């Protein structure tokens, strides 16, 4: 019997599995973002040293003024920069979680299928080994041919390769694919809220530049004055943009507008969710066809077994052994297909879509 197509089909599906882990990527992105924000924080939140040569108010060029100033507006902006970095990190994390959940549903379903198939394929391997032993015994008494023996070895190689491929895939992907999942609709809302907050904080940061209160302290001296005596001073400077009130008012509307925009984005979180749901529905439909195909092959193998039962000829017994092996493979494939479909149906239910 030709079983190579079974092996090739399995290898093709497994080869398509590619599941990147986002944990390290998210952590590094957050560290980078917060480091960049910290650069701005250090500059905005620190006091400033200043020095001036000359006094434009008096016209005396020999005056030197030096001191330290602190801006309240810049101090507040430094804190807002930190909030913006946290929001950017949260948005990136939400995006990656959503992408990982939506993208890897097919891989997770394949792991369910592999777990369901493994033990049953082991039984098929035991049957393939028994078929080889029997063919070699029959060859010894001239009741079999070398081609019959080779066919039995080919069948075992096919089954054994299936098991090896499954073990390798499980080893590669099991740790990366977490069993616990958050429903995608929750992740979508998190992603929308996170991006809306980034937009809101960015607008707040811009609005905070419309005013300032700064305090300065230092000393002023005239280098031409005998003895170079200096005078200490403390001063305060206040500035306010006439657009400040409007800027603050508009900034409060940004979060809602951003959330609305993100919901309507063609490549936004809601679109990702809908594409994921449509993909899963397509996978279920395709899996139903495959399941029916394996059911038909199982019925054919069972019918063959039934027809040759009680016939003692060598050819009939060989057909019996081959059909038994094919039935065991079909049973394993059916089990995998059923496990995969169950996972996909549960996925749809979990993510708010009852159409299965």
C-alpha positions as CSV (number, residue, x, y, z in Angstrom):
1,X,0.0,0.0,0.0
2,X,1.2,3.6,-0.7
3,X,1.2,5.5,2.5
4,X,3.8,8.2,1.5
5,X,1.1,10.8,0.8
6,X,0.1,10.6,4.5
7,X,3.6,11.5,5.6
8,X,3.9,14.3,3.1
9,X,0.6,15.8,4.2
10,X,1.7,15.8,7.8
11,X,5.1,17.2,7.1
12,X,3.6,20.0,5.0
13,X,1.3,21.1,7.8
14,X,4.0,20.9,10.4
15,X,6.5,22.8,8.3
16,X,4.0,25.7,8.1
17,X,4.1,26.1,11.8
18,X,6.1,29.1,12.9
19,X,5.5,30.6,16.3
20,X,7.8,33.4,17.4
21,X,7.9,34.2,21.1
22,X,7.2,37.8,21.9
23,X,8.1,37.9,25.6
24,X,11.7,39.0,25.1
25,X,10.8,41.3,22.3
26,X,8.2,43.1,24.4
27,X,10.6,43.4,27.4
28,X,13.4,44.9,25.2
29,X,11.0,47.3,23.5
30,X,9.7,48.5,26.9
31,X,13.3,48.9,28.2
32,X,14.3,50.8,25.1
33,X,11.2,53.1,25.2
34,X,11.7,53.9,28.9
35,X,15.4,54.6,28.4
36,X,14.5,57.0,25.6
37,X,12.0,58.7,27.8
38,X,14.5,58.9,30.7
39,X,16.8,60.9,28.5
40,X,14.0,63.5,28.1
41,X,13.0,63.3,31.7
42,X,16.5,64.1,32.9
43,X,16.7,67.2,30.7
44,X,13.2,68.4,31.4
45,X,13.1,67.7,35.1
46,X,16.5,69.1,36.1
47,X,17.3,72.7,37.1
48,X,19.2,74.8,34.6
49,X,22.4,76.8,35.1
50,X,22.5,80.1,33.3
51,X,24.9,82.9,32.8
52,X,24.5,86.2,31.0
53,X,27.1,88.8,30.0
54,X,25.7,92.3,29.7
55,X,22.4,93.8,30.8
56,X,20.0,94.7,28.0
57,X,17.8,96.7,30.4
58,X,20.5,99.1,31.5
59,X,22.7,98.8,28.5
60,X,25.8,98.0,30.6
61,X,27.9,95.4,28.9
62,X,30.1,94.7,31.8
63,X,27.4,93.1,33.9
64,X,27.6,89.4,34.6
65,X,24.6,87.5,35.8
66,X,24.7,83.8,36.9
67,X,22.3,81.5,38.6
68,X,20.1,78.5,38.6
69,X,16.5,78.3,37.4
70,X,13.7,75.7,37.7
71,X,10.7,75.4,35.4
72,X,7.5,74.0,36.8
73,X,6.1,73.3,33.4
74,X,9.1,71.3,32.3
75,X,9.0,69.4,35.6
76,X,5.4,68.4,34.9
77,X,6.3,67.5,31.3
78,X,9.1,65.2,32.7
79,X,6.4,63.2,34.6
80,X,4.1,63.2,31.6
81,X,7.0,61.8,29.5
82,X,7.2,58.8,31.9
83,X,3.5,58.2,31.7
84,X,3.7,58.3,27.9
85,X,6.5,55.7,27.9
86,X,4.4,53.4,30.1
87,X,1.4,53.9,27.8
88,X,3.6,53.2,24.7
89,X,4.9,50.0,26.3
90,X,1.4,48.9,27.3
91,X,0.2,49.5,23.7
92,X,3.0,47.5,22.2
93,X,2.4,44.7,24.6
94,X,-1.3,44.6,23.8
95,X,-0.6,44.6,20.1
96,X,1.9,41.7,20.4
97,X,-0.4,39.7,22.6
98,X,-3.3,40.2,20.2
99,X,-1.1,39.3,17.2
100,X,0.2,36.2,18.9
101,X,-3.2,34.9,20.0
102,X,-4.8,35.6,16.5
103,X,-1.8,34.4,14.5
104,X,-1.0,31.1,16.3
105,X,-4.5,29.6,16.6
106,X,-3.7,27.2,13.8
107,X,-0.5,26.1,15.4
108,X,-2.2,25.5,18.7
109,X,-4.9,23.4,17.0
110,X,-2.1,21.3,15.4
111,X,-0.6,20.6,18.8
112,X,-4.0,19.3,20.0
113,X,-4.0,17.1,16.9
114,X,-0.5,15.8,17.5
115,X,-1.3,14.9,21.1
116,X,-4.4,13.0,20.0
117,X,-2.6,11.2,17.3
118,X,0.6,10.2,19.0
119,X,-0.6,7.1,20.9
120,X,-2.7,5.8,18.1
121,X,0.1,6.2,15.6
122,X,2.3,4.2,18.0
123,X,-0.2,1.3,17.6
124,X,0.1,1.7,13.9
125,X,3.9,1.5,14.2
126,X,3.5,-1.7,16.2
127,X,1.3,-3.1,13.4
128,X,3.9,-2.1,10.8
129,X,6.6,-3.9,12.7
130,X,4.4,-7.0,12.9
131,X,3.8,-6.9,9.2
132,X,7.5,-6.8,8.5
133,X,8.1,-9.8,10.7
134,X,5.4,-11.7,9.0
135,X,6.6,-10.9,5.5
136,X,10.1,-11.9,6.3
137,X,8.8,-15.2,7.7
138,X,6.8,-15.8,4.5
139,X,9.8,-14.8,2.4
140,X,11.8,-17.5,4.1
141,X,9.3,-20.2,2.9
142,X,8.9,-18.7,-0.5
143,X,5.4,-17.4,0.1
144,X,6.4,-13.7,-0.2
145,X,8.5,-11.6,-2.5
146,X,11.2,-9.1,-1.9
147,X,8.9,-6.4,-3.2
148,X,6.3,-7.4,-0.5
149,X,9.0,-7.2,2.2
150,X,10.1,-3.8,0.8
151,X,6.5,-2.5,0.8
152,X,6.2,-3.5,4.5
153,X,9.4,-1.6,5.3
154,X,8.2,1.4,3.4
155,X,5.0,1.4,5.3
156,X,6.9,1.3,8.6
157,X,9.1,4.2,7.5
158,X,6.1,6.3,6.7
159,X,4.5,5.7,10.1
160,X,7.8,6.1,12.0
161,X,8.5,9.4,10.2
162,X,5.1,10.7,11.2
163,X,5.9,10.0,14.9
164,X,9.3,11.6,14.6
165,X,7.9,14.7,12.9
166,X,5.3,15.1,15.7
167,X,7.9,14.7,18.4
168,X,10.1,17.3,16.9
169,X,7.2,19.7,16.4
170,X,6.0,19.3,20.0
171,X,9.6,19.9,21.3
172,X,9.9,23.1,19.2
173,X,6.5,24.6,19.9
174,X,5.2,23.3,23.2
175,X,6.9,25.9,25.5
176,X,6.1,28.8,23.1
177,X,2.4,28.1,22.9
178,X,0.7,28.8,26.2
179,X,-2.4,26.9,26.9
180,X,-4.0,29.7,28.9
181,X,-5.5,32.3,26.6
182,X,-7.4,35.5,27.1
183,X,-10.4,36.0,24.8
184,X,-9.5,38.0,21.8
185,X,-12.3,40.5,22.5
186,X,-10.6,41.4,25.8
187,X,-7.3,41.8,24.1
188,X,-8.9,44.0,21.4
189,X,-10.3,46.3,24.0
190,X,-6.9,46.5,25.8
191,X,-5.2,47.3,22.6
192,X,-7.7,50.0,21.7
193,X,-7.5,51.5,25.2
194,X,-3.7,51.5,25.2
195,X,-3.3,53.2,21.9
196,X,-6.0,55.8,22.8
197,X,-4.1,56.6,26.0
198,X,-0.9,57.1,24.0
199,X,-2.7,59.6,21.8
200,X,-4.2,61.3,24.9
201,X,-1.0,61.6,26.8
202,X,0.8,62.9,23.7
203,X,-1.8,65.7,23.4
204,X,-1.5,66.5,27.1
205,X,2.2,66.8,26.7
206,X,1.8,69.2,23.9
207,X,-0.7,71.3,25.9
208,X,1.6,71.5,28.9
209,X,4.0,73.7,26.8
210,X,1.5,76.5,26.7
211,X,2.4,77.9,30.1
212,X,5.3,78.1,32.4
213,X,6.3,79.3,35.9
214,X,10.0,79.4,36.5
215,X,12.0,80.4,39.5
216,X,15.6,81.7,39.3
217,X,18.1,82.5,41.9
218,X,21.7,83.8,41.5
219,X,23.9,86.8,41.6
220,X,24.7,89.8,39.4
221,X,28.0,91.8,39.3
222,X,29.6,94.6,37.3
223,X,33.1,93.8,36.4
224,X,34.0,97.5,36.1
225,X,32.9,98.3,39.6
226,X,35.7,98.6,42.1
227,X,36.0,95.4,44.1
228,X,33.6,93.5,41.8
229,X,30.9,93.4,44.4
230,X,27.8,91.3,43.5
231,X,24.2,91.4,44.4
232,X,22.1,88.2,45.0
233,X,18.6,87.9,43.5
234,X,15.6,85.6,43.4
235,X,13.1,86.0,40.6
236,X,10.0,84.4,39.1
237,X,8.9,84.3,35.5
238,X,5.4,83.5,34.3
239,X,4.3,82.9,30.8
240,X,0.9,81.9,29.4
241,X,-0.4,81.2,25.9
242,X,-3.8,82.6,25.0
243,X,-4.4,79.2,23.3
244,X,-3.8,77.3,26.5
245,X,-7.5,76.9,27.5
246,X,-8.5,75.7,24.0
247,X,-5.5,73.3,23.9
248,X,-6.5,71.8,27.2
249,X,-10.1,71.4,26.1
250,X,-9.1,69.8,22.8
251,X,-6.6,67.5,24.6
252,X,-9.5,66.0,26.6
253,X,-11.3,64.9,23.5
254,X,-8.3,63.1,21.9
255,X,-8.6,59.8,23.8
256,X,-12.2,59.3,22.6
257,X,-11.4,60.2,19.1
258,X,-8.4,58.0,19.0
259,X,-10.4,55.0,20.3
260,X,-13.0,55.6,17.6
261,X,-10.4,55.9,14.9
262,X,-8.6,52.7,16.0
263,X,-11.9,50.8,16.0
264,X,-12.4,51.8,12.4
265,X,-8.8,51.1,11.3
266,X,-8.6,48.6,8.4
267,X,-5.6,46.9,10.1
268,X,-6.7,47.7,13.6
269,X,-7.5,45.3,16.5
270,X,-11.1,44.8,15.5
271,X,-10.1,43.9,12.0
272,X,-7.5,41.5,13.3
273,X,-10.2,39.8,15.4
274,X,-12.6,39.5,12.5
275,X,-9.8,38.1,10.2
276,X,-8.9,35.6,12.9
277,X,-12.5,34.4,13.3
278,X,-12.9,34.1,9.5
279,X,-9.6,32.1,9.4
280,X,-10.8,29.7,12.1
281,X,-14.1,29.2,10.4
282,X,-12.2,28.4,7.2
283,X,-10.0,25.9,9.1
284,X,-13.0,24.2,10.5
285,X,-14.6,23.9,7.1
286,X,-11.4,22.5,5.6
287,X,-10.9,20.1,8.5
288,X,-14.4,18.8,8.1
289,X,-13.5,17.8,4.5
290,X,-10.2,16.1,5.7
291,X,-12.1,14.3,8.5
292,X,-14.6,13.0,6.0
293,X,-11.7,11.7,3.8
294,X,-10.1,9.8,6.7
295,X,-13.6,8.4,7.6
296,X,-13.9,7.1,4.0
297,X,-10.5,5.5,4.1
298,X,-11.2,3.9,7.5
299,X,-14.5,2.5,6.1
300,X,-12.6,1.2,3.0
301,X,-10.0,-0.5,5.3
302,X,-12.7,-2.0,7.5
303,X,-14.6,-3.2,4.4
304,X,-11.4,-4.8,3.1
305,X,-10.8,-6.6,6.4
306,X,-14.4,-7.8,6.4
307,X,-14.1,-9.1,2.8
308,X,-10.9,-11.1,3.4
309,X,-11.8,-12.4,6.8
310,X,-11.9,-16.2,6.7
311,X,-9.9,-16.4,3.5
312,X,-6.6,-18.3,4.1
313,X,-4.7,-17.4,1.0
314,X,-1.4,-15.5,1.3
315,X,-2.7,-12.6,-0.8
316,X,-5.8,-12.3,1.4
317,X,-3.8,-12.4,4.6
318,X,-1.4,-9.8,3.2
319,X,-4.4,-7.6,2.2
320,X,-5.7,-8.1,5.8
321,X,-2.5,-6.9,7.3
322,X,-2.2,-3.9,5.0
323,X,-5.8,-2.9,5.6
324,X,-5.3,-3.2,9.4
325,X,-2.4,-0.9,9.2
326,X,-4.3,1.6,7.1
327,X,-7.2,1.5,9.4
328,X,-4.9,2.3,12.4
329,X,-3.5,5.2,10.5
330,X,-6.9,6.5,9.6
331,X,-8.1,6.1,13.2
332,X,-5.1,8.2,14.3
333,X,-5.7,10.9,11.7
334,X,-9.4,11.0,12.6
335,X,-8.6,11.5,16.2
336,X,-6.2,14.3,15.4
337,X,-8.8,15.9,13.1
338,X,-11.5,15.7,15.7
339,X,-9.2,17.2,18.4
340,X,-8.2,20.0,16.1
341,X,-11.8,20.8,15.2
342,X,-12.9,20.7,18.9
343,X,-10.1,23.2,19.7
344,X,-11.1,25.5,16.9
345,X,-14.8,25.3,17.8
346,X,-13.9,26.1,21.5
347,X,-11.8,28.9,20.2
348,X,-14.7,30.5,18.4
349,X,-17.0,30.1,21.5
350,X,-14.3,31.6,23.7
351,X,-13.8,34.6,21.5
352,X,-17.4,35.6,21.2
353,X,-18.5,33.8,18.0
354,X,-21.1,31.1,18.3
355,X,-21.2,30.2,14.6
356,X,-19.3,26.9,14.3
